[in-house]
Amino acid sequence: LAAYTQALSLCDAEPERAVLHRNRAACYLKLEDYAKAEADASKAIEADGRDMKALFRRSQALQKLGRLDQAVSDLQRCVSLEPKNKAFQEALRALGSSMHEKMKTMSCTDSKVEQMFQILLDPEEKDVDKKQKAAQNLIVLAREEAGAEKIFQSDGVRLLTQLLDTAKADLMLAALRTLVGLCSGHRSRTMAILVELGAPRLSAVLGVEHEQVSLAACNLLHVMFDSLKEGLQKDFRGKEDAVVLDSSKDLKLLIKHLLELLALEGASAHGRDNALNLLIKVVPRKSPKETNNSLSLWVIDQGLKKILEVGSTVCSAPGSLPVTENSRMSASVLLSKLYDDLKCDAERENFHHLCEDYVRSWFEGHELAGKLRAIQTVSCLLQGPSDAGNRVLELEGIMDSVLSLCASVCEAHQLVAVEALIHAADKAKRASFITANGVSLLKEIYKHSERDSIRIRALVGLCKLGSAGGTDFSMKQFAEGSTMKLAKQCRKWLCNETIDAGTRRWAVEGLAYLTFDADVKEEFVEDKAAMQAMFHLAKSEDRSVLYAVASTLVNCTNSYDHEEPDPQMLELAKYAKQHIPEQHPKDKPDFVKRRVRKLLTAGVVSALACMVKSENPALTNSCRELISRVFLALVEEAEDRGGVVAQGGGKALIPLSLEGTEVGQTKAAQALAKITITSNPEMAFPGERIYEVVRPLVSLLHLQRTGLENFEGLMALTNLAGISERLRQKILKEKAVPMIEGYMFEEHELIRLAATECMCNMAMSKEVQELFLAEGSDRLKLMVLYSGEEDEKLRRAASGTLAMLTALHPPICKRIPQVTVHWLEILQALLLSPSTELQHRGAVVVMNMMAAEREVAEQLIASEMLEILSVLAKDKDKP
């Protein structure tokens, strides 16, 4: 494929370009990229309308794309150009039969669709089971392309709109779920449905009080966004190759209504959360490689203030927007993602100005209520784009108001101010100011406040300031024993079920900072009730606790990054009287191993698995990375891996290895590798899940990974490649073979051995066998030479590969004598080896070579091979 693409970039002559397009279409067909295959074949046909190969290939692509009438037209053209070609005739006959079946199914479906809508829309129909069955049948029918098209053509959208307008939850759910099937992967239908339903209606359904209906509307909108966004990224063609109209206006219209919903007082709290979640998923670029960030810029200009309306909500204030415990965190995540999507200083400066204007608009001229909104906005920004939070924190009067409101007699006001102080405490620009001015204030609040909700927040602020030294044992911010007292109080509040979950979450926040101290870690893992309480919170609906739980577990398992200092640099630092970080004695490997065991016994795996399932914006990429780090620590010991898999750890690791930060994906992939190496992969990853493991494992072979990651990836792939041909094909499809070959030349003997063993199992696949016969390739030569190496394990792997290749692909037998003049010596050395396994492999290779080619057999007979075999045959001690 790459060769044809390169050739096209170099070639200008039309006839040659047509041939290249035609051949590249064949490549795309093999890769199952039918849209590109159809496009390339069409270009070849434009140059020569009688090009039968191009016509035939386009018909194959069109058939796979579901455009059967166009496929028939191309095949009929092929038959008219070459009437005696049996392949064309057979393909046309098969396609005709397929179309006939489709028409039969469609005609049968017509009456069914009509019946279902009659049952659902009939006000006299009282049979609930009958209605439920009709609704379910409609949803199932919409999942198939033929059924979805039939519903669409049968005036289905208008009837589904009627179901939505009934305001009955069960009928609305049926309509929304059916619409999902109609819109999935079909841009033109999505645009038509959007015109029929209208963005205001969809937005209104999203904002309803019924939680399931709102969630179903969210799912529909997500599918619609995906269909519309796909059209912006590639050239979609309709039935007659007409380009479908631009969908960017529809996209912006939907987003505009979502932004309006955020600030709409009548919208439900969970509807507002769903709108925020949708915006997080569809607005920012998925990858920095995408150059166009215009959608984020448009949202910032049109809706930043509406997002800040949610982030600045003070729950107890009169007329405040209905929000859940997750709403402000979701607003922070969205703001952070929008800010990260900006590409230059000018765009970031505009973001800062809009935030500052919004904060000023509340802070100036709105008295106390306005000041509270302004401070709440600062908290929201500090939790999201902290650069913007720092900027607004420095506005005149903001910090003074925060400090003065911390002493307020009103609990609601004090809560807002203390939370802002806490969020500001770990931001570099303000930390020294707060250390000087805030510690005494927080201590006063903690000691003298009568409200637990306030005291616990003040405690978290002290925890943040007290953990400034991180894991450095020599840097303690507080007096000896103070950190332990704070941690004990955090555990006490965490276990107190009479306190609401939203307040107990702050206890976990405190532990996330205090567990930098190894003494705190040791006490925490000994407190089973505290661990259980934290895991219970991690599974609760308040998802804002996820990051704090993950941080605490990373600290307890020591799965953060830590480099061993260079001894020479340590000596220099001592000489220069520089500070040298010290490790706590209880952070040594034996202590860490014991802590991991205690966490496993307490049920940490099920809590982590539950956290990964969360679709909430609180499960950020950073949070995913922390969870991946913990999982890697949990599977470090081979004997623990079975338990991790049994509690759902294997299943949870797959999404972590495919989405998130690069570090997080790598850690999760390495954990999967460790499980695959020591467990039966078919038991650890049952059913189709085992095929999902391949891509993460292949990612460990990339050159930027460490040697250990390369080694474990190769070992895991070796196990998978030995299971089935389908798995070997999956490994081939992920383009792993060239990387495996590369590691066969690695200097490190264990990596070289692992790569050779992996290739041995991959050699059971015919495509790999063919590679060993490719012209100009040294693959076979390397295997023969490795069979004569001193390293017995490497010899065993290489000779095993030769035994496999010569048995499964006889032409290789003839090639062996051609690759090196030492081939006979190497085979003889295998037979004369003291190792029975090497003797057996050598005997199999010789037997296969003698059976495959007379000339090779004569060469073997003419050598001393026959005598060696005779001696071995007489040895009664050998099996």
N, C-alpha and C positions, 0 to 999 in steps of 0.2 A: 504493500500500500504506500509506504513512504517513498519507494523508488518511483512509482507512477506519479505521485504528487510532485516529486522533484523534477521528473521528466517534463511534466506539464508546465512547470515554471520556466523551463529552459527552451521549450519548443514553441515556435510561432506558426509553423505550417499547419493549415486546417486539417488536411487528410490525416497527418500523423497525430494531431491532437484528438481527432475523433476516435482513432484506434485506442489511444491512451485512456480516454474517458470510458470507452466500452470495457476495457480490461479492468479499470479501477472499479467500475460498477460490479464486476464479478467478485472483486475483493470485498466490497461492501456487502454483497449478498452473503458471502461466507461469514462475515462478522455480524450478520443479522441487523445491519444498519440500512433498513429498506428505503427510508426517505432519501438518503444520499445515493443509494444504488439507482433509484428512479431518476434522480436529478442528473447523474452522470450519463445514464443510458439515453436520457432525453437530449443531452448535448450532442451525443454521437449521432442520434437520429436527425437532429437539425442539420448536421453536415451531410448526412447521406440517409435519405428516407427509406432506402432499400437495404439497409444494414440489418440482416436477419438476426445476427447474434445480439445486437443492441436491442432490437424489438423484443426478442425472446426474454432477455434479461430484465427489460422494463416490465414485461408482463408478469414475470415472477415476483418482482418487487411490488407491483400494484396489487397482485393477489394477496400478498402478506399484509399490505396496508388496508385491505378490505374494499378496494375499489375494483370490484369484480367485472363490472361492465367495461371499464377501460382496459382491463387485462384481457378480456375476450377480444376486444377490438384489435389489440396488438397481435394476439395469437392468430386471428383470422387473416391479418396482413401477412404473417409469416407463412401460413398455409398457402395463400394465393401466390406468394413468391416462389415457394418450393413445395408443390402439391404432394410429392412422393415422400416427403420427410416424415417418417413414422413417429419420431419424437414430438414433432409439432402437432400431429393428428391426435396422439394419445393425450397430450397436455390439454388440447382444446376440448376433447371428450370429457376428461376429468373435471375441467373447470365448468363445463356445461352442466354436468351432473351436480356439482357443488352449488351452482346458482339455482338449479331446480329445487334442491333441498331447502335452500334459503328461502325461496319464494313460497314453498309449501309451509315452512315454519311461520313465515310472516303472515300468510293468509289465515293460518290457524290462530295466530296471536291476536289478529284484529278483533275478533269477537270477545276474546278473553279480556283485553284492555277495556273494551266498552263495558263489559259486565262488572269489572272491578270498580270502575268509576261510578257506575249506577248504584252499586251496593254502598259505597262510601258516601255518596252525596244524597242518598235517599233519606229524608227526615223520618219516614215511616218505618225504616228498617231498625228493629229493636234488638236483633240478634248480635250481641257483642262479639261472640266468637267468630261469627261470619265476617263481621267488619274487620276484625284483627287479621283474619286469614287473607282477606282481600288486600289489606294494606301491606302485609308481608309479601304476598305474591307480586304486588306492584314494585316493591323495593327490589326483590330478587330479579325481576324482569329487567329493571333499569340497569342492572349491573352488566348485562350482556349488551354488546353493541347493537345487535339486531333488535332486541327488545327496547332499548333506549330510543333508537331511531323510530320504531313503531309508535311508541308513546308520544314522541315529539310530533310525528306526522299526523297523529290522530287527535289533534287539538288538545294534547295532554297538558301543555303548559297553562292554558286557560283554566282547565279543570283543576289542576294542582293549585292554581291561584285561589280558586273557590274554596278548596280545602283549607288553605292558609287563612282565609278570611272568616272561617267558621269560629275561630278563636277557641276551638276545642283542642286540648293538648295532644290527644292521641292522633287526631286527624292532621294536625300541624306537623307532628313528628313524621308521620307517613309521607306527607308532601315534601318535607325538607330532605328526607333520606332518599326519596325517589329522584328529586332534583339533583342530588349529589351524583347519582348514576348518569343522569343526562349530561351533566357538565364535565365529568371526569375525562380529561384528555381530549376534549372536543371544543375547539375555540369558537367556531362559527355558531354552534348550538348555544354555547355560553353567552355569546353576545346577543343572540335572539332572545334568550330567556331573561337576560338583564333588561332588555327593552320592554318585555312583556310585564315582568314583575315590578321593575323600577327600583332604583337604589334606596329611595326613602322607605319603601315597604320592607325591604330586606333589613335595613338598619333598625326599623321599628320592631321587627320580630326578634332581632338580636338583643334588644333592650327590654324584653318582656320579663315579668317576674318569675315565670316558670323556668327553673334552672335547666332542665333537660331540653326544652324547646330552644332556649338561648344557646346551649352548647351545640345543638344540631344546626342552628343557623350559622354559628361560628364555623362549623365544619364545612357547610355549603359554601360560605364566603371564601374560605381557604382554598377549596377546590376551584372556585371561579377565578380567584387571583392567580393560581398556578396556571390555569388554562390561558388566561389573558396575558400573563407575563411570558409564557412560552412563545407566544406570537411575536413579542418584541425582540426575542433573541434569535429566532430563525424564520426563514421564509416559508410560511405555510401556504400550500396551494389547495384550491378547492377542486371540484369535480372536473371542470373544464380548464384546469390550470390557471384559473383566475385568482389573483392574489387577494386574500381576504382583507377587508378594510382594517386600518390601523386601530388597535384597541387601547392605545395609551390614554385616550380621553375617558373611556369606560373605567379604566384602572383608577384614574385620578378622581372620577366621580364617586366611586365606591369609597376610596380613602377619605375624601372630603366628608362624606356622611358618617364615617367612623369617627373622624375627629370631632364632628359636631355632637355625636352621641356622648363623647367623653364629658362634655360640659353641660349636658342636658339633665335638668333636675329630675325629670320624670323617668329617666332610664334606671333600670335595676342595678344593684351593686355588682352582681355577677355578670350582667350584660356589659357593664363598663370594663370589668376585668377581661372579658372575652375580646372586646374591641382592642384593648391594649395588647393582648397576646397576639392578635392578628397583625397589628401594626409592627410588632417586634419581628414577626416571621416574614412579612412580605415587603417591608420598605427598605431596610438596609441591604447593601450588597452581600451576597453569600460569601464572596471571596474578593480579596484585594486585586486579583487578576482582572476582575470586571472593572472596566474604566469608567462606566457611566454611573455617577452618584446623583443624577438630577432628581430622582424621586425623593431622596433624603433631603435635598436642598429645598424642594417644593414643600415637603411636609414641615420643615423647620420654619419656612416663611409663612405658611398658611395655618399651621396648627401647634407651634411650640407653646404658645400661651395656653391653649386648651389642655395640652398634656400637663403643664404646670398647675392648671386648675385642680387636677386630680392630686398631684404631688403636694399641693399646699393645703389640702383639705384638713381642717381641724374638726375631728369627729363630733365633739360635744357642742360645737358652735351652732347657733341658730341658723337655719337655712343652708347648712353644709350639704354637699353632695353625698348620696348614699355610697359608701365604699366598704369593701371587705378588709380583713387584716392583710391581704396580699396586694391591695390596689396601689398603695404608695410605692411598694417595692417594685411592682411592675412598671410604674411610671419612671422610676429611677433607672431600671434596666433599659427601657426604651430610649430615654434621654442619653444614656451612656452609648448605646449602639448608634444612635444618630450622630453623636459627637465623634465617635471613632470612625464613622463613614466619611467624615470631612477630609479633604485632600490638601488644603493649603491654609496659610495663616489668615487670609482674608475671610474665608468661610468660617473659620473658628472665631474670628473677631466678631463677625455678625451674630453668631450663636451667643457669645458672651454679652453683647449689647442687648440682645432680646431678653436674656435672663435678668440682666441688671435692671432694665426698664420695668420688667414685670415685678421684681422685688421692690423697687422704688415706688411703683404705683400703689402697692399695699402699705408700705412702711410710712409713706408721707401722706398725712391728711386723713387716715382712717382710724386714728386713735388706737386703743389696745387691740381690738379685733384685727385690725390691719397689720399691726406689728406681729401678732401671732401667726397670721398667714405668711408674712414675709419670712419669719424664722422657720416655719415648717417647710417653706420652699428651699431655704438654705440646707436643711436636713436632707431633703429629697435629692438636691444636686450633689451634696457631699457623698451620698450613697451611690450616686451614678457617676456622671462626669465630674470627678473631684476638682479638676482644674477650674471648671465653671463655679463649683461650690466655693473654692478658695477665693475666687474673684469677688463674689457677692458677699462673702464673709468679711471682706475688707472694706465694704461700703461704710460710709460714716454712720455711726450709731448702732450698727447691727450687733457687734460683739458686746457693746455696753448693755444693750437691751437683753441679750441672752443671759448675761451675768446677773442683771438685776431681776429678771423674771425667775431665775433659779430660786430666788428667795420668796417667791409669791406665796400667798396663803391659799390661793386657788389651786387645787390639785391639777386640773386640766391645763392651766397656764404653766405650772411648774413642770409638768410632763413634757410639754413642747420644748421648753427651754433646756431642760436637762438632756433630752435626747439630742438636741442640736449640739450641745457641749460635748457629748460623747462622740458624735460623728466627727466633730472637729478635732478631737483629741489625738487621732492617729494620722492627721494630715500634716505633712512636714512643715508647711509654712506657719501653722498656728500652734504646733505642739509645744514649743518653748514658751510661748505666751501663756498657754493654758496651764503648763506645768507651774509657772510662776504665780498665776492668778486663780487657776481653777481648782487645784488640789485641795487647798484649805476650804474652799467653798463646798466641794464635793464631800469632804470629810464631815463638815458641819451638817450637811443634808443627811448623810448616811447615819450619823450618830443621833440626830435629834428629830428627824422626820417621823411622824406617827404612821405614815402610809407606806405599806410594803411596796406598792407600785413605784413610788418615788425612790425609796431606799435602794431597791434592786437596780434601778437605772444609775443612781449615783455610784453604786458599787462597781458597775461595769466601767464607768468612767475611770474609777481608781484602778481597776484591773488593767485597762488599756495603758494608763500611765505607768503602772507598776511593771509592765512586761516589756518596757522599752529596750531592755538588754537582750531580748530574744532568748536564744538557747545558751548565751554566754554566761556561764556560772559565776564569773568574776564581777559581772555588772548587775548589781542589785539596787533597784530604785528605792525600796522600802526597808525598814528595819527588819532584822532577823525575826522570822515567825509571822510577820504581817501578811505575806503572800498566802501562807497556809491558812490563816484565819479567814481571809477573803474567800479562798477556795471552799473552805468548810461551810461558810454562809451561803455561797452559791449552790452547793450540793443540797443544803437544807431547803432552800427555796425551790429548787428543781424538783425535790421529792414531795413538796407540799401541794397536794391535789386540790386543796381548797382555794388556791390562787389560780386565776384564769390562765389559760395556755399562753395568751399574748404576753402576759407579764413574766411567766416562767421561762419564756424564750430568752429573756434578757439574762437569766442565770447561765444559760448555755453560752451566750455571747461572752460573759465574764470568764467562763472556763476555757473558751477558745483562746483567750489571752494568757490566762494563768497557767495553762498546761505547757507553756514553754519551760516551766520549772519542773525538773524531773521528780522532785518530792511531791508536787501536786499530782503528777501523772500516777505515781505509785499509789497515793491515797485514793485517787479517783477509781482506778481499776479494782481496788479492794472493796469499794462501795457498790455492791451489786444493785442496790435499790436505785442509786443515782444513775448508773448506766442504763437500767431498764427504763427509768423515767425519760432519759434523753432519747432512747430509741423510740419510745412511745410518741414523743413530740415529733420526731423525724417522720413518723408515719401519719401524723395528724394533718388536718386541712390547712393549717398555717404553714405555708411552704417557705416563709421568710426565714425560718430557722435552719434551712438546709446548709447554708454556707458555714454557720457557726458550728453545727454538728460535725460537718466534714473537716473543718479546721481543727477541732478538738481531737478527732480521731487521727488526723495526720500527725499531730503533736505526740499523742500517746504511742503511736507506732513508729515514731521517728522516721516517717517516710518523706520528710522534706529533703531538699538538696543540701548536702554538706560535703565539702571537699576537705581531704586530709591536707593540712598545711605542709609546705615544703620545709624539711628540717633546717636547711641552710637559711631560709627566710626567717625562721623562728629565731635562730641565733642572731641574725642581723637586727631583728626587732628588739631582742633583749639588750643587745649592745646599744641600740639607739634609744632605749628606754621607752619604746612604743608599747601600746596596749596589746596584749596577746589573748585572744579568746580562749576560754577554758571549757572543756567538756565536763558536765556533771558526772560524778562516779556512777549514778543510777541511770545514765544514758548509754552504758556499755551494752554490747550485744546480748549478754545473758539476761539482763533486766528487760530489754526490749522484747526478747523472745517470750518471756513469762507474761509480759503485758498483752502481747498478741493472743496468747492462749486464753487468757482471762476474758478478753473481748470476744473471742470466738465462742467461748462457753456461755457468755451472756446473751448471745444472739445478734452480734453485730452484722452478720451477713444478710439476714432477712431485712434489717433496717436499711442497709445500703441498697439492697435490691428494690425496696419500696421507694427510696429516694430517687433512684434512676428512672423509675416508671413515671415520675411526675412530669406533666406537660407544662408546668408553671414556669414563667420567665425567671423565677428565683433559681432554677437549675441552670445557671449560666455556664459558659465554657470553663471559667475558672473553677466553679464548683465541681464540674465534671472531672476536671484534672485532679482535684483533691481526692475525690472518690476513687479515681483510678489509682492514685498513689497508695491509698489505704488497701485496696484490693491486692495490689502487687506485694505489699508487706504481709498480707494475710496468707498468700500462697507461697511464701518464701520457703517454708518447710514442706517437703513432699508429703509427709503424713497428714498435713492439715487440708490438703487440696480436695480430697474426697468429700469432706464435710462442707467445704465452701461450695462445691458443685451441688451437693444434695440440698442446700438451703437456697438455691437460685442464683449463686454467684456467677456461674458460667453463662447463663442467659443474660444477666445484667451487664457482663463485660462486653458483649458484642456491640450494642449501641455506643458504649463508651469508646470503643476502639475505632468507630467509624465517624464520630462527630465530636468536635471540641477543639481544644488547643492541640498543637502538634505533640507537645510533651505528654499531654493527657492521653491522646490516642496511642502513643508509643508505649506508655506504662500499661495501659489496658491490654494492648496486643502482647506485651511481654508476659503478663499474667495469664493470658489465654495460652501462650506457648508453653508455660510451665505446666499448666493443667493437661495440655495435649500430650506432653512428653511422658508424664508418669501415669496418666489415666487411660482407660479405653475410650478413645474419642467418640465412638458410637454410643457409649453410655453417658459420657459427659455432655455431649451435644446431640441429643436424639433427633431423628427425622431430618427435616430440611435444614435444621440449625447448623449441622456440621459443615454445610457448604458455605454458610455465612462466615465461618471462622477463617476460611482460606485467605481472603483479602487482607485482614489484619496481620496474619502471619507473614504474608509476602512482603508487607510494608517493613518488616524487621530486616529484610535483606538489603534495603537501600544503603548506599555507601555512607550516608551521614549518621547511621546508627552505630552504636558501640560494638566491639567485637563480641561481647557477651550476648547482646541482642541478636546479632547475626547468627551466632552459634545456636541459640535457643530457637530462633525461627527455622533454621535448617533442620534441627532435630524434630521439631513439631511437624514440619512438612513431610519429613521422612515417614513418620507414623501415618499421616493422612494418605500419602501416595501409595502405601502398602494395602489400603483398605479396598478401593474399588476404582474401576476405569473412569467412572463419572467424576470422582474426586480428582483423579489425575488430569482429566480434561479441564476441570475448573482451575487447577494450578497452571495448566498451559495457557488458558484464556487470560489469566492474570499476568502473563508474560514473566513468569518466575524462572523459566529454564535458563535464559541467558545469565541471570544473576547467580543461579546455582553453579553454572559452569565457571563463572568468574571466581567464585570462592574455592573452586578446585585447585586454583593456582595460589591460594593464600599461603603466606609463610607460616602462620600459626597452625600447628599440626592438628589441633582439635577441630578447628573450623574447616580445614582441608578434608579431614576425615568425614565430618558431618555432611559436607557438600557431596562427597563421593558416595556416601551411603544413600543420600537423598536421590542422587542420579540413578543409583542401582534400582530403587523402587520405581522411579519415573520411567526407566527403560522398559517396563512392561507395556508401555503405551506405544502404539505403532508409529505415531508422529515423531516420538523421541528416537525410536530405532532408525528411522529414515535420516535423522540428523547425523548419525554416526557414519553414514555413507556419503554425506554431502561432499562435493568436490572442494578441495582446498581446506578441508576441516582437519584439525589435529585431535579431535575428540577421541577417536578410537586409539590413536597412538598414545595419548595420555593414559588411557585405561590400561593398555598393554604394559607401558613403562611403570605405572603405579603397582601393577601386579608383581613387579620385580623389586620393589622398594624394601628397605630394611624394616620399616614400621609394619609389624604383623597385622594390626587392625586395618591399616590402609590397604595392605595387600589383600586382606580378606574382602573388603568392600569392593575393590577394583576387580578382583578375579570373580567375585560373585556377579558383578555387572557383565563381565565377559561371558560367563556361563549362561546368564539370562539372554543376552543379545544373540549368542551363537545358536541357542535353542529356538528362540522365537523368530529370528530373522537370518536364515541361512546365508544370504549373500555376504554377510559380515565375515563369515568364515574364510571366504576367498580373499577378503581385503586385509586380514590380519598379517599375513606374511609380507604385505607390501608396505606396511606402515613403519616397520623398524627391522633392522637386520638381526636384532637380538631376540626376536620373538620365540625362537626355539629354546634358547637358553632360559628364558623367563618361564616358559611352560614346563621345561624339565625341572627347574628350581622349585616350582610349585609341587610337582609330583614327588620330589625328593625331600620336601619340607618335613620336619618332625611333627608339624601340626596336621592332624587328621582332616580338619576343615579345609585347609589349603590344598591338601592332596585331593580331596573330593572335588573341589572346584576345578582344579587342574585337569582331573580325569574327565569331568563333564565337558570342558572346553575341547579337549583332544577328541573325545568321542563325537561331538557335534561337527568338528572340522573334518574328521575322516568320513563321516556320513554325508557331508554336504558337497564335497568337491574332490574328484579323483586326483587331480594334480596336487592338491594340498595333502591328500592322504599319502601319495607317493613320497612327498617330501618328508612327512612324518615317519614313514616306514624306513626311509633311507637313513634317518638319523638314529640316535640311540634310544629313541622314544619307546620302541617295541620292547627292548630289553628292560627298560625301567618299569613299564606296565606289567611285564611278565613277573618281575620280582615282587611288585606290589600285589599282584593277583595271588601269589603263593603265600603271602604274609597272613597267617591265620588270626593274628592278633588284631588285624584291621577289619572293620565291618564291611 
